[in-house]
Amino acid sequence: MTSAAGSPTTSTPAGVGLRSERGPVLLALMLATGLVAIDGTIIATAVPSIVRDVGGFTSFPWLFSAYLLTQAVTVPLYGRFADVAGRRPVLLLGIGLFLLGSVLCGAAGSMPLLIAARAVQGLGAGAVQPMTITVVGDLYTLEERARVQGYLAGVWGVSSVIGPALGGVFSEYLSWRWIFFVNLPIGALAAWMLVRSFREQVTRTRHDIDRAGAALLTLGCSALILGLLEGGVAWAWTSPAGYGLPAAGVLLLVAFVLVERRAAEPVLPLWVFGRRVLVAGNLVGLTVGVLLIGVTSYAPSYVQGVIGTGPLVAGFAVAALTLGWPIAATLSGRVYLRIGFRATVTAGAVVILVGTIGCTLLGVRSSVWEVAGTCFVLGVGLGLSSGPAIVAVQSSVGWERRGVVTATSMFARSIGSAVGVAVFGAVANATLSDRLARPPAALAGRLPADQDAAVTALESRPAGLAPAALEYLREALTAATHHVFLGLAAVAVVAVGAALLLPRTVTPLTFPDPPPPR
């Protein structure tokens, strides 16, 4: 049987045992997804309590950077291992590492130890996030996948809302350490349900492990992502670290490509970069990563600093994005079965473009409802484009390659987030710095000294800040976020182009070499 999208569908996907109980497995996948999703937001509201307890205010950004770095660089490795050993052992390993990192975080007595423990958590998240999507591709047919991935998107949406609230409750009434210890029962339940209900049929054979490729990929991506994350923050772009780390990353990745061309079983096969459907799907994932980090990083600052609301209202305004996403993701399955993957993803990208244009129209006098409306539109666009793009990628290969192509798509999203953080941070900081360096004559010497102090003053509204100075800072932050939103609109145009690059009909790819042993 062939679907309207041009891809064959089967009632029992290859590589999955008939005894797998889909309901309990799906619940376990949702629990595992929630484990990672909540942890991405719950820590944000606990930072002041953490710093007060263990110190290290200047180092706390590394709580996020260390996690994102280890998560991103391990995603392709886990994808390859899952195609060799099966999904279940990799997913259980990821949950185990995440829980180990959670225990170490909760017990950490200093900021360096907490940062190291966050890196261990990232190692686990690097397996959990792509494996949940891969298992959905294994267990569910083409017609069912978008609906099920809508459930997973809904978990992300709910987590983004309750995460900050839980972080605030634990920090204020219990201890910030509970934001990590609460992961233990959730993760243990997810692992137990997977062991009990998830079965795979995987033939164990001898494999030639691509150690050199794995090492070069990990080191190259680490250097490149670390340079992008911390350039202009921990060190200047013009410093030796500023240009040395990205350059070293590029050189290591070039060496990685040369090694993979000769490897018997490459950890990241180069054919994922040579097939149209995979390239287009990965480009969509890249733009999704950039758009997500841009909106979720700068829309809250705009709502608090320019409109003048508190963190809670700002969080709910941006949460409109996570409301539109799962709704659209759930409905996208019916859409792409009628009009195909390319048309659905393109429609989603166009909606994203409309949403980013709406962001560029926000100004000093805009309301919270306008921000929420644009975020909702963006969420609808992301839901229509992200899920179908991943399903298209998964539908183009069999079980033995589904793990690596799914992981590559998630890896592209992580790279997009890292690039977005670096580029948008540089744009916003440059705009604010320029406005603070050239104020009107009447405000000379009456403004905060740097960008951080300016944003803090806008959020706290100190009594000693003159109304004229406050208004000027609001306009400066509006200009900074406007430039970021212009960048988001440009990325949305790229997303439309990437969607149009998808083939009209997604059919199984053919390969000159036989499938790798399972």
C-alpha positions in Angstrom: 0.0 0.0 0.0 1.2 3.5 -0.8 0.1 6.7 0.9 -0.8 10.0 -0.7 2.6 11.3 0.4 4.2 8.7 -1.8 5.7 6.5 0.9 4.8 2.8 1.6 3.1 2.1 4.9 3.1 -1.2 6.8 1.1 -2.3 9.8 4.2 -3.7 11.5 7.4 -1.7 10.9 10.6 -3.7 10.4 12.9 -4.3 13.3 10.2 -4.2 16.0 8.9 -7.3 17.7 5.2 -8.1 17.5 5.1 -8.4 21.3 5.8 -4.7 21.8 2.9 -3.1 23.6 2.5 0.2 21.9 0.4 1.9 24.6 2.8 1.4 27.5 5.8 2.1 25.3 4.3 5.4 24.1 3.6 6.4 27.7 7.2 5.5 28.5 8.5 7.6 25.6 6.3 10.6 26.8 7.7 10.2 30.3 11.3 10.2 28.9 10.6 13.2 26.7 9.1 15.0 29.7 12.2 14.2 31.7 14.4 16.1 29.2 11.9 18.8 28.4 11.2 19.9 32.0 14.9 19.9 32.8 15.5 22.4 30.0 13.2 25.0 31.6 13.0 24.2 35.3 16.5 25.3 36.1 16.1 28.8 34.8 14.0 30.0 37.7 16.3 28.3 40.2 19.5 30.1 39.2 19.4 32.8 41.9 18.9 30.1 44.6 21.7 28.0 43.2 24.1 30.9 43.0 23.2 31.9 46.6 24.0 28.4 47.8 27.1 27.3 45.8 28.3 30.6 44.4 29.7 31.1 40.9 27.4 33.7 39.4 29.9 34.5 36.5 30.0 30.8 35.6 26.3 29.9 35.8 25.8 30.3 31.9 27.9 27.1 31.7 25.0 25.2 33.4 23.2 25.6 30.0 26.3 25.5 27.7 27.7 22.3 29.2 24.3 20.5 28.9 23.7 21.7 25.3 27.3 20.9 24.2 27.3 17.3 25.4 23.8 16.7 24.2 24.5 18.0 20.7 27.8 16.2 20.0 26.5 12.8 21.1 23.3 12.7 19.1 24.8 11.4 15.8 26.8 8.7 17.8 23.7 7.4 19.5 21.8 7.3 16.2 24.5 5.1 14.7 24.7 2.8 17.8 20.9 2.4 17.7 21.0 1.1 14.2 23.6 -1.5 15.3 22.5 -2.5 18.7 18.8 -1.5 18.7 16.8 1.3 20.2 16.0 0.0 23.6 19.6 -0.4 25.0 20.5 3.1 23.7 17.4 4.7 25.2 17.9 2.9 28.5 21.5 4.0 28.5 20.4 7.6 27.9 17.8 7.5 30.7 20.5 6.0 33.1 23.0 8.7 32.3 20.4 11.4 32.7 19.4 10.1 36.1 23.1 9.7 37.2 23.6 13.3 36.1 20.5 14.4 38.1 21.8 12.7 41.3 25.2 14.4 40.8 23.5 17.8 40.2 21.4 17.5 43.3 24.5 16.5 45.4 26.9 19.1 43.9 28.5 21.4 46.5 30.1 23.8 44.1 29.5 25.4 40.7 32.2 23.5 38.9 30.8 20.2 40.2 27.3 21.3 39.2 28.5 22.2 35.7 30.2 18.8 35.3 27.1 17.0 36.4 25.0 19.0 33.9 27.4 17.7 31.2 26.6 14.2 32.3 22.9 15.0 32.0 23.5 16.2 28.5 25.1 12.9 27.6 21.8 11.2 28.6 19.6 13.8 26.8 21.6 13.2 23.6 20.2 9.7 23.5 16.7 10.2 24.9 15.6 13.0 22.5 16.4 11.3 19.1 15.6 7.8 20.3 12.0 8.6 21.3 11.3 10.0 17.8 13.1 7.0 16.2 11.0 4.5 18.2 7.9 6.3 17.1 9.0 5.8 13.6 9.5 2.1 14.3 6.3 1.4 16.1 3.8 3.5 14.1 2.8 3.6 10.5 3.0 6.7 8.3 -0.6 7.6 9.0 -0.2 7.3 12.7 3.2 9.1 13.2 2.2 12.7 13.1 -0.6 12.1 15.6 1.8 10.4 18.0 4.5 13.0 17.5 1.9 15.6 18.3 1.6 13.9 21.7 5.4 14.2 22.1 5.2 17.9 21.0 2.4 18.4 23.6 4.7 17.0 26.3 7.3 19.7 25.3 4.6 22.3 25.4 3.3 21.4 28.8 6.8 21.1 30.2 7.8 24.5 29.0 4.8 25.9 31.0 5.1 23.9 34.2 8.9 23.7 34.3 9.6 27.3 35.4 6.7 27.1 37.9 8.1 23.9 39.5 11.5 25.5 39.6 10.2 28.5 41.5 8.2 26.3 43.9 11.1 24.0 44.7 13.5 26.9 45.1 11.2 28.9 47.4 9.6 26.2 49.5 11.9 23.2 49.4 15.4 23.3 47.9 16.7 23.9 44.4 18.2 20.4 44.6 14.8 18.9 44.3 14.6 20.2 40.7 17.1 17.4 39.9 15.9 14.7 42.4 12.4 14.9 41.0 13.8 13.3 37.8 14.5 10.0 39.6 11.0 8.6 40.0 10.0 9.8 36.5 13.0 8.3 34.8 12.8 5.0 36.8 9.1 4.6 35.8 9.9 5.2 32.1 12.8 2.7 32.2 10.7 0.1 33.9 7.9 0.4 31.3 10.4 0.2 28.5 12.0 -3.0 29.9 8.6 -4.5 30.5 6.8 -3.6 27.3 9.3 -2.8 24.5 10.7 -5.7 22.4 13.0 -5.6 19.4 14.1 -8.2 16.9 17.8 -7.4 16.5 20.3 -9.9 15.1 23.7 -9.6 16.9 26.6 -9.6 14.6 30.2 -8.4 14.7 30.7 -4.8 13.7 33.8 -2.7 12.8 33.5 0.2 15.3 34.5 3.5 13.7 36.5 4.8 16.7 38.5 7.4 14.7 35.3 8.9 13.1 33.5 9.0 16.5 36.5 10.8 18.1 36.9 13.3 15.3 33.2 14.0 15.1 32.9 14.5 18.9 36.0 16.8 19.1 35.2 18.8 16.0 31.6 19.4 17.0 32.7 20.2 20.6 35.2 22.8 19.4 32.8 24.4 16.9 29.7 24.5 19.2 31.7 25.7 22.2 33.2 28.5 20.0 29.7 29.5 18.8 28.1 29.3 22.3 30.8 31.2 24.2 32.2 33.5 21.5 31.5 37.1 22.5 30.4 36.0 26.0 33.3 34.1 27.8 35.9 35.6 25.4 36.0 38.1 22.6 35.5 37.0 19.0 38.9 38.5 18.1 40.7 36.6 20.8 42.7 33.4 20.1 39.9 31.3 21.6 37.3 33.3 19.6 38.6 32.4 16.2 40.8 29.4 17.2 38.1 27.1 18.5 35.8 27.4 15.4 38.8 27.0 13.1 39.9 23.9 15.0 36.4 22.5 14.8 36.2 23.0 11.1 39.6 21.3 10.6 38.7 18.4 12.7 35.4 18.0 10.8 37.3 18.0 7.5 39.5 15.2 8.9 36.3 13.4 9.9 34.9 13.5 6.4 38.1 12.1 5.0 38.0 9.3 7.6 34.4 8.5 6.9 35.0 8.1 3.2 37.2 5.1 4.0 35.4 3.6 7.1 33.8 0.2 6.7 30.9 1.2 9.0 31.0 5.0 9.4 29.5 6.5 12.5 27.8 9.2 10.4 27.5 7.9 6.8 28.2 10.7 4.2 25.2 9.6 2.2 22.9 11.5 4.6 24.4 14.7 3.0 23.9 13.5 -0.5 20.2 12.6 -0.8 17.7 15.4 -1.5 15.1 14.4 1.0 17.6 14.1 3.8 19.4 17.4 3.0 16.1 19.2 2.8 14.8 17.6 6.0 18.0 18.5 7.9 17.8 22.1 6.6 14.3 22.4 8.0 15.6 21.0 11.3 18.4 23.6 11.3 16.0 26.5 10.8 13.7 25.1 13.5 16.6 25.2 15.9 17.5 28.8 15.0 13.9 30.0 15.2 13.2 28.3 18.5 16.2 29.7 20.3 15.6 33.2 18.9 12.0 33.4 20.0 12.3 31.7 23.4 15.4 33.7 24.2 14.4 37.3 23.2 10.6 37.4 23.3 10.5 37.1 27.2 13.1 39.8 27.5 11.0 42.0 25.2 7.8 41.4 27.2 9.5 42.0 30.6 11.8 44.9 29.6 9.7 46.8 27.0 6.1 46.0 27.9 6.9 45.9 31.6 5.4 42.7 32.8 6.7 40.1 35.3 8.4 36.8 34.4 5.2 34.8 34.9 3.2 36.8 32.3 6.2 36.8 29.9 6.4 33.0 30.2 2.7 32.6 29.4 3.0 34.9 26.4 5.8 32.8 24.9 3.9 29.6 26.0 1.4 30.4 23.3 4.0 29.0 20.9 3.9 25.7 22.7 0.1 25.7 22.5 0.1 26.1 18.7 2.8 23.6 18.1 1.2 20.4 19.4 -2.2 21.3 17.9 -0.7 21.8 14.4 1.6 18.7 14.8 -1.4 16.5 15.6 -3.4 17.7 12.6 -0.4 17.6 10.3 -0.8 13.9 9.7 -4.1 14.3 8.0 -2.7 17.2 6.0 0.4 15.5 4.6 -1.6 12.3 3.8 -3.8 14.5 1.5 -1.3 16.9 0.0 2.1 15.3 0.6 5.1 16.2 2.7 6.5 19.0 0.6 3.2 21.0 0.4 2.6 20.5 4.2 6.1 21.6 5.2 6.0 24.5 2.8 2.7 25.6 4.2 4.2 25.5 7.7 7.2 27.4 6.6 5.0 30.1 5.1 3.0 30.4 8.4 6.4 30.7 10.2 7.3 33.5 7.9 4.0 35.3 8.7 4.7 34.9 12.4 8.2 36.3 12.1 6.9 39.3 10.1 4.5 39.8 13.0 7.4 39.8 15.4 9.1 42.5 13.4 6.0 44.7 13.7 6.2 44.7 17.5 7.2 48.0 19.0 7.4 50.0 22.3 3.6 50.3 22.4 2.7 46.7 21.6 0.7 44.5 24.1 1.3 41.1 25.6 -1.6 39.8 23.5 0.2 40.8 20.3 3.3 38.9 21.4 1.2 35.9 22.4 -0.6 36.0 19.0 2.6 36.0 17.0 4.1 33.2 19.2 0.9 31.2 18.6 1.3 31.7 14.8 4.9 30.6 15.0 3.9 27.5 17.0 1.4 26.5 14.3 4.0 26.9 11.6 6.6 24.9 13.5 4.1 22.2 14.2 3.1 21.9 10.5 6.8 21.9 9.3 8.9 20.2 11.9 7.0 16.9 12.4 6.3 16.1 8.8 9.9 16.9 7.8 11.1 14.3 10.3 8.5 11.7 9.2 9.6 12.3 5.5 13.2 11.7 6.5 12.2 8.5 8.4 10.0 7.2 5.6 12.8 7.4 3.1 14.9 4.6 4.8 14.4 1.3 6.5 14.8 0.2 10.1 18.6 -0.3 9.7 19.1 3.4 8.8 16.3 5.1 10.6 18.2 5.8 13.7 21.1 7.6 12.0 18.8 9.8 9.8 16.6 10.8 12.8 19.6 11.6 14.9 21.1 13.7 12.0 17.9 15.7 11.8 18.0 16.3 15.6 21.7 17.1 15.4 21.0 19.8 12.8 18.4 21.3 15.1 21.0 21.5 17.9 23.5 23.1 15.6 20.9 25.6 14.6 20.3 26.5 18.3 24.0 27.0 18.9 24.4 29.2 15.8 21.3 31.1 16.7 22.5 31.8 20.3 25.8 33.1 18.9 24.5 35.2 16.0 21.4 36.7 17.8 23.4 37.4 20.9 26.0 39.3 18.9 23.3 41.3 17.1 21.4 42.2 20.3 24.5 43.1 22.3 25.9 45.2 19.4 22.7 47.2 19.1 22.3 47.8 22.9 26.0 48.7 23.2 25.7 51.2 20.4 22.6 52.8 21.9 24.2 53.0 25.4 27.4 54.5 23.9 25.6 57.3 22.1 22.7 58.5 24.3 21.1 61.9 23.9 23.0 64.7 25.5 20.4 65.1 28.3 20.9 61.5 29.3 24.7 61.4 29.3 26.0 59.7 32.4 22.5 58.8 33.6 22.3 55.4 31.9 23.5 51.9 33.1 27.1 51.1 32.2 26.6 48.0 30.1 24.0 45.8 28.4 23.4 43.5 31.4 22.8 46.4 33.8 20.4 48.0 31.2 18.3 44.9 30.9 18.3 44.4 34.7 17.2 48.1 35.1 14.3 47.6 32.7 13.1 44.5 34.5 13.5 45.9 38.1 12.5 49.5 37.3 14.7 51.0 40.1 13.4 54.2 41.8 16.5 56.2 41.0 16.1 55.7 37.2 14.7 58.8 35.6 11.6 58.3 33.4 13.4 59.7 30.4 16.2 57.2 30.9 13.7 54.4 31.3 12.0 55.3 28.1 15.3 55.5 26.2 16.3 52.0 27.5 12.9 50.6 26.4 13.5 52.0 22.9 17.0 50.6 22.9 15.8 47.1 23.9 13.1 47.4 21.3 15.7 48.1 18.7 17.8 45.2 19.8 15.0 42.7 19.7 13.7 44.1 16.4 17.0 43.3 14.8 16.8 39.8 16.2 13.3 39.5 14.8 14.5 40.7 11.4 17.0 37.8 11.6 14.3 35.4 12.4 12.3 36.6 9.3 15.4 36.0 7.2 15.7 32.4 8.6 12.0 31.9 7.9 12.7 32.6 4.2 15.5 30.0 4.3 12.9 27.6 5.9 10.6 28.1 2.9 13.4 27.4 0.5 14.4 24.2 2.4 10.7 23.1 2.3 10.5 23.6 -1.4 13.7 21.5 -1.8 11.8 18.4 -0.5 10.8 16.1 -3.4 7.2 16.0 -4.3 7.0 12.3 -3.6 9.1 10.6 -0.8 10.0 7.1 -1.8 12.4 4.6 -0.1 16.0 5.5 -1.0 18.2 2.9 -2.8 21.8 2.3 -1.9 24.6 0.7 -3.9 25.9 -1.1 -0.9 23.9 -3.8 1.0 22.2 -2.8 4.3 24.5 -2.9 7.3 24.2 -6.1 9.4 21.7 -6.0 12.3 
